[in-house]
Amino acid sequence: MSCADVRTGSRLTSLMAAALLAFTAASAAAPAPAPTVDAIVADFIAARGGLTKIKAIQTLRQTGHVYGGAGREALVMRELKRPGKIRFEFTVQGVTAAYVTNGAEGWQVSPFIGELEPKPMPEDAVTEAMEQGDLEGPLVDWKAKGHQVELAGREVVGGRDAHKLKLTLKSGAVRYEYIDVKSHRQVRTDSTRQFRGQAVELTTTFGEHKRAGGVLFPGVIEVAAAGRPGTLRVVVDKIEVNPPIADARFERTTPPK
């Protein structure tokens, strides 16, 4: 091999090394592609326990305590049954208020505001209750349910990165769901609710998840309203999956005792 051959070989080796370094640097600098909405939702469903276990839930009962600060405390109970039935009660010092919908109509008994007999719930309240009565949650089968979901970027929630999903419900209501990038758990929801005729922006955070019936549920829920002091903290003491619940529980309610 001549000296010219050696020099040519060295140049080729140098060129290959330079090309390899450039390729490696370019690969390292290129950001990983953002996951699709379908992939994020699929990971979320898998983290909850999987589609089969989620769809196996026909009824659900959750009981616990809600704390409002300044020593305020109430017992809370929520019952759900397919399709779209929900009953919510909270009790303070032995007095109970109840809000009920059978999936089409709703009634309420609110002794704290002087309503001692069942009264029809406002139409917008019935719509909100029916949305909350979705046992699976709106992200499960969101296309079939007529919802729309878009990836709206990332945000830090509780010190951890979370995917931000813009969820437009079939009703037209818009809210944002935050799914933890690593655990794939739902960690926050931003929504707007009507309260005494006014739109109120709510931030709901979820934590201390626990399993019941093989499905993951939040054990602590905190609700904060924009521009209002204080936070409601709900501690879920007990979760019952598929308990027997009669349909009558979701019809026109009798005044709670």
C-alpha atoms as one frame of an Amber mdcrd trajectory, in Angstrom:
protein
   0.000   0.000   0.000   1.418   3.339  -1.031   1.564   6.500   1.080  -1.190
   7.973  -1.143  -3.433   5.016  -0.333  -2.804   5.491   3.380  -3.603   9.196
   3.151  -6.796   8.464   1.169  -7.855   5.860   3.706  -7.251   8.265   6.586
  -9.310  10.951   4.876 -12.184   8.485   4.335 -12.017   7.411   7.963 -12.091
  11.031   9.105 -15.026  11.803   6.824 -16.975   8.776   8.133 -16.249   9.767
  11.731 -17.368  13.326  11.078 -20.539  12.124   9.380 -21.277   9.772  12.280
 -20.769  12.553  14.840 -23.031  14.881  12.858 -25.722  12.213  12.613 -25.489
  11.494  16.351 -25.693  15.173  17.242 -28.671  15.689  14.948 -30.438  12.673
  16.425 -29.819  13.893  19.966 -31.067  17.374  19.168 -34.249  16.255  17.424
 -37.180  16.405  19.847 -39.225  13.278  20.342 -42.512  13.443  18.437 -45.533
  14.383  20.565 -47.801  11.417  21.287 -51.177  11.363  19.593 -54.425  11.945
  21.452 -55.360   8.307  20.872 -52.082   7.127  22.415 -52.476   9.378  25.471
 -56.052   8.222  26.044 -55.081   4.565  25.541 -52.324   4.883  28.168 -54.761
   6.621  30.537 -57.325   3.817  30.152 -54.659   1.153  30.669 -53.398   2.913
  33.818 -56.931   2.999  35.218 -57.259  -0.757  34.864 -58.130  -1.370  31.242
 -61.239  -1.012  29.125 -62.728  -4.367  30.116 -62.715  -3.618  33.837 -63.943
  -0.056  33.342 -66.873  -1.168  31.183 -67.714  -3.910  33.693 -68.780  -1.244
  36.202 -72.569  -1.013  36.149 -73.082   0.792  39.454 -70.798   2.777  41.722
 -71.110   4.210  45.225 -68.555   6.574  46.774 -68.770   7.923  50.308 -66.523
  10.310  52.171 -66.087  13.707  53.769 -65.796  17.191  52.343 -63.872  19.923
  54.159 -64.439  23.586  53.385 -62.144  25.293  55.853 -63.031  27.191  59.036
 -64.107  23.898  60.577 -66.791  23.222  57.967 -67.283  19.534  57.269 -69.953
  17.423  55.587 -70.628  13.809  54.756 -70.937  13.156  51.022 -72.272  10.233
  49.028 -72.470   9.704  45.280 -74.279   6.849  43.531 -74.140   6.165  39.796
 -75.875   3.621  37.615 -75.928   3.029  33.900 -77.149   4.701  31.804 -76.498
   8.237  33.087 -78.186   7.958  36.491 -76.650   9.839  39.405 -77.602  10.700
  42.981 -75.536  13.056  45.114 -76.154  13.741  48.798 -74.352  15.770  51.417
 -75.182  15.932  55.086 -74.338  18.674  57.583 -75.297  18.317  61.255 -77.871
  15.672  60.431 -79.526  17.654  57.604 -79.233  16.170  54.101 -79.539  17.735
  50.673 -80.037  15.508  47.613 -79.598  16.051  43.874 -80.923  13.314  41.613
 -81.223  12.628  37.888 -82.496   9.561  36.069 -80.632  10.398  32.882 -83.417
  12.540  31.451 -84.853  14.646  34.289 -83.570  15.829  37.625 -84.856  16.834
  41.059 -83.336  18.354  44.136 -84.114  18.801  47.807 -82.084  21.668  49.291
 -83.051  22.319  52.922 -80.080  24.674  53.314 -81.824  27.176  51.027 -85.315
  26.402  52.287 -86.326  23.822  49.652 -87.839  21.012  51.723 -89.837  19.367
  48.931 -88.520  17.899  45.671 -88.059  20.594  43.037 -87.064  20.154  39.380
 -83.408  20.876  38.751 -82.596  23.639  36.249 -81.970  22.352  32.729 -78.289
  23.305  32.748 -77.845  21.532  36.105 -79.426  18.374  34.662 -77.026  18.531
  31.713 -74.040  18.863  34.048 -75.319  16.022  36.238 -75.735  13.758  33.227
 -72.163  14.517  32.155 -70.950  13.588  35.645 -73.110  10.460  35.487 -70.892
   8.959  32.784 -69.474   6.007  34.704 -66.540   5.582  32.351 -65.640   9.241
  32.055 -65.758  11.237  28.818 -62.352  10.138  27.514 -63.451   6.511  27.208
 -65.020   6.012  23.742 -64.966   9.779  23.289 -65.492   9.565  19.534 -68.538
   7.313  19.835 -69.986   9.651  22.484 -69.750  12.616  20.133 -67.001  14.445
  22.036 -63.891  16.033  20.549 -60.395  15.816  22.025 -57.335  17.829  20.965
 -53.794  17.897  22.316 -53.213  21.391  23.735 -49.596  20.927  24.842 -48.071
  20.243  28.242 -48.231  21.876  31.657 -46.664  21.196  35.025 -49.219  19.937
  37.545 -48.047  19.255  41.075 -44.423  19.459  39.973 -44.845  16.871  37.204
 -45.324  17.153  33.444 -48.841  16.490  32.220 -50.438  16.277  28.796 -53.103
  18.955  28.390 -56.141  17.747  26.450 -58.865  20.088  25.254 -62.148  18.203
  25.617 -65.219  19.539  23.847 -68.254  17.610  25.037 -71.171  16.762  22.788
 -73.153  19.429  24.642 -70.616  22.044  23.524 -69.093  22.506  26.981 -65.304
  22.782  26.936 -62.925  21.634  29.621 -59.288  20.659  29.891 -58.046  17.315
  31.146 -54.481  16.850  32.398 -52.904  13.387  32.165 -49.598  12.765  33.963
 -46.895  11.990  31.384 -45.276   9.202  33.424 -48.081   7.612  35.450 -50.816
   8.301  32.832 -53.210   9.210  35.647 -55.721  12.034  35.468 -54.361  14.747
  37.758 -56.474  17.823  36.996 -59.566  19.133  35.232 -60.320  22.756  34.341
 -63.993  23.452  33.698 -66.660  26.141  33.814 -69.858  25.608  35.814 -72.966
  27.659  36.346 -73.475  28.797  39.946 -76.498  30.901  40.783 -76.723  32.057
  37.203 -73.045  32.931  36.856 -70.238  31.085  35.091 -67.527  30.010  37.524
 -64.147  28.632  36.469 -63.203  25.562  38.488 -59.889  23.794  38.887 -60.239
  20.237  40.175 -57.143  18.255  41.144 -56.993  14.522  41.811 -54.601  12.580
  44.018 -53.953   9.626  46.306 -55.482   7.236  43.784 -56.627   3.810  44.913
 -58.141   0.759  43.258 -61.589  -0.744  43.644 -62.814  -3.546  41.428 -59.485
  -3.395  39.636 -60.101   0.216  38.527 -58.200   3.283  39.704 -60.123   6.114
  41.401 -58.885   9.344  43.029 -58.904   9.200  46.816 -58.588  12.949  47.309
 -60.283  15.616  45.191 -59.713  19.346  45.635 -61.872  21.989  43.982 -60.906
  25.659  43.690 -63.034  28.404  42.106 -61.320  31.271  40.301 -61.491  34.521
  42.221 -62.866  32.886  45.353 -60.946  32.110  48.531 -60.665  28.636  49.961
 -60.658  25.158  48.498 -63.072  22.281  48.916 -61.266  19.068  49.802 -63.080
  15.770  49.336 -61.621  12.670  50.970 -63.130   9.465  49.597 -63.380   6.955
  52.444 -65.068   4.087  50.621 -65.555   3.024  46.995 -68.036   0.268  46.144
 -68.013  -1.182  42.644 -71.247  -2.774  41.401 -73.255  -2.559  44.652 -76.993
  -3.237  44.270 -78.740   0.119  43.717 -82.455   0.233  42.895 -83.647   2.401
  39.999 -85.982   4.119  42.441 -82.946   5.857  43.961 -82.743   7.953  40.805
 -86.388   8.924  40.501 -88.213  11.830  42.113 -86.705  11.841  45.564 -88.500
  12.003  48.899 -87.189  14.593  51.322 -84.069  13.206  53.060 -84.373  12.663
  56.787
